[in-house]
C-alpha cells in the first residue's frame, strides 16, 4: 500500500491547475438566483405533470367495445 502511494507521488506533484476555466470575457454571466429557482421549479412541475399523465394512461382500465343493438 505504501509502495503504491510512493509510486503515485511524482504524478501528484506534476499535476498542474486545469486550464478549462477561461474566465474574463469568455465566461458567461451567472443567472440570478431567482431565475434559477423559477426555472428549476418550473421544470420540476412539468416533470411531475408528465409523470402523472403517463401513470394515468398506463393504469386506466381497458376500454370495452360498444355493443350494437341488432
N, C-alpha and C positions, 0 to 999 in steps of 0.2 A: 504494500500500500504506500509506504513512504517512498519506495523507488519510483512508483508511478507519479507521485506528486513532484518529486525532484526532477523527473523527466519532463514534466509539463511546465516546470518553472520558466525555462528560457522562452517558451512560446507565450506565456503570460506576460513576460517582461517586454516582449517585442510588440505586443498588441498596442495599437495606437487609437486615437479617437476616430469615430466614424465620420465620414465626410458627407453623409446623406442629408443632414440638416443644413439647408442653404442659408436660411435667414435673410435679412435685408429685403431688398425689393422683390426677391423671388418667393418669399414666404407669403402665403395667403393670410388675409386679415382674419382673426378669430371672430366667430359669431358671438352675438350677445347671449348670455346665459338664459335669458327669457326666450330667445328664439330657439335655442337648443332644447329647452324644456317643452316648448309648444310643439316642435317637430317630433320629439320622442313621444309625447303624449298622443299626438295625432296618429303616428304610426302604430302605437300600441292599440289605440281604439279601433283602427281599421283592421288590424290583425285579429282582434277579438271578434269583430263583426264577421269577418270571413270564416273564422273558426266555427262560430255559431251556425252560420248558413250551411257549411259543409256537414256539420254533425246533424243538423235537422234534415238535410237531404239524405244522408246515409241511414238515418234511423226511422224515417217515416214508413208507415205500413204500405205494402204493395197495393196498387190500385186494382180493383176487380173490374173486369169488363162489364159494361152495362147490358142488362138483359132486355132484349127487344120483345115486346109482346107480339105474338103471332096470331 
